[in-house]
Amino acid sequence: MQDNQSKNKRLAKNTMSMYVRMLFLMLISFYTSRVVLQALGAEDFGTYNVVGGVVVMFTFINAAMTTGTQRHLSFELGLPDGNVGRIFSACFNIHLWLALLIVILSETIGLWFLNAKLNFPEGRMTAVNWVYQLSILACVLNIIRVPYNAAIIAYEKMSFYAYIGIIEGILKLAIVFMLAYSPCDKLVYYAILMMLVIAIVTFAYYFYCRKNFSEIRYSKVSDKALYKRLLNFSGWTLFGSVANMARNQGVTFIVNIFYGVTANAAIGIANQVNAGITQFVTGFQQAFNPQLTKAEAAKDREYQTKLINMTAKYSYLVILFCSVPILYNLDYLLTFWLGEYLAYTREFCLWIVIATLIDSISGPLWVTIFATGKIKSYQIYISLLLLLILPLGYACGAFGLEPQYIFAIQSLLNFLAIIVRLYMMRGLLQFSMTRFAKSVFFPICVVTILMFPIIYLRSSYQTLATEFSRLVLQSIIIVIYELIIIILVGLKQSERRTILNLIKSRVLK
């Protein structure tokens, strides 16, 4: 009991740390993106993003490796006799090989593509190539950082992770002001400064791990069976990453074919709104993921089940809490942000947020399945299911349906994916779907239904924000209503008591 209480306290502390980090970085991001655009100008800002995008094309492999590294380190820490140092060294070697592969691809195919196929403003190719080389170096540093980043998350040192994220945000903010005193081409100067920030943060991760984790030391590992196991896991993770990339890019191409570039631009705006909302739950789930993996390693099924159900419910409620006031005042917010916004933007925002809201329940499910290491069947079934959006989306366009139907279908597929994950967990872990339905599905459905009075007010009385003061007033009323419903209906009495005790210990001490 005491052990679970200490775990819960650590989870609460880690979650709060991640929220502070996310809020700060979100504010910095909104401010710096606008000021950097003004400082560089539209052409140079677009050039920087295009050049960096060429390198990013080769780094989707790194996303698969990151997931695998975090899983293996967390799992090893959950074992009574785990050898964390050996796993870390093997993962570090794999990332070095990956960095070398990306350098080779970037300096051959990528360099040719950059200079032969992409269009840049006349007379800017020298600056473009400087930025490209700096982007490659930054990419390599990011790849080398991954094992250290994964170690910090596996050891659940979220406070440091939050602090270093805040420092990174401050450094990027400083870059904004340093651009005014550029001693050379502003675009190249900006790329140099961004690369230096990445280098500073990478070395901070390295020194922190060296100082605080005695197991995180590089040593020679030549166990072919270990590398085969790590790469096999990452290979199936890579399969899922490729499928996810194909789904996202495929939807973009389908919308472009049938509805034009204006609709693509509306998707981009909707994705930015969605990203702002989902940042809150991303940090929240990241605080829980190491505990989910360690629970699987220890085969602590009771604690594992409670943690899965709690994370799934809380994830949904967090996104619902953030999204309702935003979606309610979406017209005003889009007008305030963009002026006269594009057609379909509002509809895309609505359905993309709904799809993300549903998908948030899946976070602890797939993390737990990954923790078992048995992901081959999972990746095949889920990837094939989610890729159904491509033929179904194409059919929507071919039959002349409105483009938002594509994202409505995506929401349905996300829900079906939850059912598939639950069935797979029942087979792998003897996980109770009935208990999940009572603990997660029932309360979040009731809370969601009780949000409909807000929608009714909006549609019947048109109490829409037309000025900032009304926006603030309406948002306060909605937030108070949400809190009452979520606390009284969405949470159990024990959960309300835990949150109250947490507030007392953290705020009133």
N, C-alpha and C positions, 0 to 999 in steps of 0.2 A: 504493500500500500504506500509506504513511504517512498519506495523507489519510483512508483508511478507519479506521486505528487512532485517529486524532484524533476521528473521528465516533463510534467505539465508546466511547472514554473519555468523551466528552460525554454520550452516551446513558446510560452507567453512572452518571455524576454526577447527571444529571437524574432518573434513576429513583430513586436513593437519596434525593434531595431530596423527590420526590413521596411516597415511602413515609413519611418522617418527618412530612410534612404530614398525610397520611391518618391515621396512627396517633394523632397528637396531636388532630386534629379529632374523631376517633371517640370518644376518651376524654372530651373536653370535651362532646361532644354527649350521650353517655350520662348524664353527671353533671348537666349544666345542664337537660336536659329533665325530669328527675325533680325537681330543686329548684324550677324555675320552676312546675311543676305544683303543688307544695306552697305556694309563695308566692302564686300567683294564685288557687288554688282550681280545682276541676274546671270550674265554669261559665265563669269568665273565661278560662281556658286554652282551653277549647273554643270560646268566642266569638272569641278572637284567631285561631285556625286557620280558623274558618268565614269570618270577614271577609276575611282574607288570601286565602282560596280563591276568593272572588268576583273579585278582581283577577287571580289566577293563571289563571282561565278564559280571559282575553284574551292571556296571555303565551306560549301555546304557539307563536305566530308567531315570538317572539323566539328560540326554540330553533333554528328553521330558519335564521334570520338569523345566529346565532352560528356554526353549522357552516359556512355559506357564507363568512363573514368570515375565519375561521381558514384555510379552504382557499385563498382567493384571496391572502391575505397570504403564506402559506407558499409557494405556487406562484410568486408574483412574486419572492420572495427566491431561489428556485431558478433563476431565469432570469439569464443573464449581463448582460442589459440591462434588468432589471425596474425598473418605476417604482412602488416601494412607497408613496411619499407620495401619489400620485394615487389608487391603490386605497384607501388608508386614508381619504382625504378623502371619496371617493364612498361608502364604507361608513358613515362617520360621518354623512353627510347622510341616508342611508337609515334609520339608527337614530334620528335626530331625527324623521323623518317617522313612524316606527313608534311612538315615544314619544308624539307628538301624537295619533296614532290611538287608542292605548290610553287616553290621558287622556279623549278624547271618548267612547269606549265606556264607560269606567268611570264618568264623570260623568252619563251618560244611562241606558243600559240597566242597567249595574251598580248605580247608585244606586237606581234603581227596584226592581230585584230585591232589593237589600239591605233596603229599607224596607217593601216590599209583600209579599214572598213568604217571607222567612226568619223563623224564630222565635228570639227572644232573650229572656232573663229580663226580667221587668217592671221598668221604671225604668232600663234600661241603654242606651236608644237614643242618648242624647247621647254617651256613651262610645263606643258602637259606631260612630257617624258620625265621631268624632275619629280612632279607630283606622283607619277606612276611608280617610280623606283622607291620613293618614300612610303607609298602605300603598301608596297610589297614588304618592306622592312617592318612596318607597323603590323602587318598581317602575321609575319613570322613571330614577332614578339607576343602577339595575342595567342598564337598557338602554343608557344612554349609556356605561357602563363597558365594554361588550362589545368595541368596536374596540380599546381600549387593552389589555384582557385578551388579545384575539386576537394583538395585536402582540407582547406579552411571550412568549406561547407560540410564535409563529412564529419569533422570534429565539432561542428555546430558553433563555430566562433563567429556568429552573425554580427556581433557588435563591431568587430574589426572590419568585417565585410561591409557593414554600413558606413563606418567611419572613412574607409578608403574610398568608397563610392562618393561620399560627400566631398572629400579632398579632390578627387578627380573632377567633380563638377565645378569646384572652385577654380581649379587650374584651367578648365575650359572657359570659365567665365573671364579669367585673367587674359586669356588669349584674345578675347573680343576687344579688350582695351589696348592690348599690345599691337593689334593690327594697325592702329592709327600711327604707330611709330615704326612702320616696316622699313628696314634698311635695304630691301630688295623687292622684287616682284611680290605683290601681296598674296597671290595665289600660292606661290612656292613657299613664302614665309609662313602662311597658314598651315600648309602641309608639314613643314618642319616642326612647328610648335605642337601640332596634334600628335606627331610621331614621338616627340619628346615626352608628352604627357603619358602616352602609352608605355614608354620605356620606364618612366618614374614609377608608375603603378605596378608594372611587372616586377621591378626590383624590390618594391615594397612587399609584394606577396612573397617573394623569395626569402627576404631577410626575416619576415615574420614567421614563416614556416621553419626556417633554420633555428630561430631562437626559441620557439614554443613547442615544436613537435620533434622529439628526439628520433622518432621513427622515419621522419621525412628526410632521408639522406640518400643521395644517389649511390648505387652500387651496381656492379656488373651483373646482369642477369642473362643467362644463355639457355634458359629452359624453353625448348621449342614447344612443348606441350602447353605451357602457360601462355606463350604468345598466340598459339593457335586458338586457345580458349578465349582470350581477350579479343582477338580479331574476328572470331566467329560471331561473338556477341555483337561487336561493333558492325560487322557485316550486315547482320539482320537489322540492326538499328539504322544503318545506312540505307537499306532497302526501304524502310519506312520514311526516312528523310527524303529520298528521291520521289516516293509516291506523293508525299505531302507537297513537295515543290511542284510536281507535275499537276497536282490538283489546283494549287493556287494560280500557277501560270496558265494552266489550261482554261480556267474560268476567265482570266484576263483576256486571253485570245478569243474565246467565244463571244464575250461581250463586245470586243473590238470588231469582230466579223459582222455581228448582227445589229449592233447599236451604235458603233462609232467611237471615236476617241473621246468625245465629250462624256460618254458614259464611263469610260476608263478613268477620266479625271475625277468623276464623282465617286468612283470606288476608292481612289487614292485618298480623297477627303474623308470618306467614311472610315477607312482603315486608320487614319490618324485619330479620329474621335474614339474609335474602338480601342486603339493602343493606349490612349490616356486612361480609359476605364480599366482595362485588363492589367495595367501595371500594378494596381492595388492587390489583385489576387495572385499575381505572379510572385511577388515577394512573400506573400502569405504562405503559398504552397511550398516555396523554396525552403522556408523554415521547417516545414513538416517532413519533407522528403527524406532527410537522413534517418529520422526516427522510423519511418515506414520501412526503409531498407534494413535497418538494424533489427526491427521486430521480426522480419522474415528470417534473418540470419539466426536469431535466437529461437525461432519457432514459437514465439509467444503469441499464440493465436487470439487469445482474448483481448490483449492490449492492441494487437494489430487490427482486429475488427473494430474496436472502439475508435481507434485513430483514423481508420479509413472512413467510417461513417461521419465522424466529426469533421474531418477535413473536407469531405464532399459537400456536406451541408453548409458549413461556414463559407466555403468558396463561392457557392451559389448565392448565399445571402449577402456576401460582400459586394459582388458584382451587381446584384439587384439593387442594393442600397445606393450604390454609386450611379447606376444607370437611369433610375426612374426620374430624379429631378433633371438630369441632362436631357433625356428624351422628351420630357414634358415641355421643357423650354427650348427645344431644339431649333425651332424656327428663328427665335430671337438670337440664340447663340451663333447659329450659322451666319445670320445677317450681320451680327456684330463682328464676327471673325473675318468673313469673306466679302461682305457687301451683298450684291445680288448673286446668290449661289446657283450652281448648275442644276439642271433637271435631274431627277432621280436621286439627288444627294440625300434628301431626307429619308426616302424609302430604303435606300441602301444602308444608311446608318441604323435604322430600326432593325432590319433583318440581320445585319452582320452582328449587332449587339445581341440579338436573340440567339443566334447561332453560337456565339461565344458564351453566353449565359448557360446554355445547355451543355456545352463542351466543358465548362468549368467543373462539372460533377465528375468528369472522367479523370481529372488529374491524379488523385490518389489511387485510382484503379489501375492505370497503366504503369504508374511508378511501382506499385506492388507486384504487378505481373513481371516487370523488368527485374525486380529484386529476386524473383525465383530463378532467373537466368534462362527460362524456357520460353523464348519469345518467337521462335520460328513460325509456329502456327498462328500466333497472335498477329504478327506483322503481316502475314499473307492475308488473313481474313479481314483485318481492319483496313489494310491498304486497298484491297479490292472493293470493299464496301464504300469507302470514302471516294474512291475514283469513279464511282457510279455517277457522281455529279457531272462528269464530262459528257457522257452520252445523253443524260437527262437534261443537262443545261443546253446542249446543242439542239435537242428536240424542242425546248422552250423557244429558242430563237427561230428555228425552222417553222414552227407553227404560229409565229408572230405574237407570242405572249410578251407581256411587259418584263423587263429584265429583273425586277425584284423577285419574280418567281424562282429564279435560279438560286437566290440566297434563301428563299423559303424552303426549297428542296434541301439545301445544305443543312438547314436547321433540323429537318426531319432525319437526314442521314446521321447527324451528330447524335440524335436521340437513339437511333437504332444501334449506333456504335456503343453506347452505354450498355444496352441490353447484351450485346455480344461480349463485351468485357466482363460483365457480371457472370454470364454463363461460363466463360473461360476461368474466372476466379473460383467458381463453384467446383470446377473439375480439378484445378490445381491446388486449392487451399481448403476445400470443403466450406467455402464461404457461404453464409446464409443470405440468399436473395430476399427472403421474407423479412428478416431483420433489417436489411438495407432499406426495403420499401417502407417499413414502419418508422425507422430512424431518420431517413433522408427524404424519400419521395413524398410521403404524406405531409410532413410539416412544410416543405418548400412549396408544395402545390397549394396548401391552404393560405400561406403567406402571399403567394402570387395572386390568387383569386381576390384576396382582400386589398390588393393594390388597384383593382378595377374601379373603385369609386374615384380615384384620382383621374383615371382615363375618362370616366363619365363627366366629371367636372370640366375637363378640358374640351370635350366634344360638345357638351350641352350649353355651357355658359361662356365659352371662349375667353376664359380668364388667362389670356396669354400675356407674356411679358412684352411690353412695348417700350419699356425704359428700365434702366439698371436697378432702380430702387424697387420696382415691382418684381424683377427677377430675384433679388435678394429675399424679399418678403415671401414670395411663393416657394422658393427653395427651402427657407427655414420651416415653413408650415409642412411641406412635403417630408422633410427630413425628420421632424418631430413625429409625424404620423407613421413613417416607416419604422422608426425606433420603437414606438409603442407596439406595433404589430409584430415586429421581429422578436422583441424581448418576450412579449406575452404569449405569442403563438408559435414562433419559430424555435424557441429554446426550451429545453427541459428545465425543471426547477433546479436541478443540480448544476446545470450550465449557467443559469442566472446567478446562482450563489457563487460559483467559481469566478465569474466576471466581476461580481460585486466585490469579492475579496481581493481580486487583482487590482481593482481601482483603489481600494482602501490602502493596499500595501504599496502601490506605486505612486499614488497622487496625494494621499492624506497622511503619509508617514512623516 
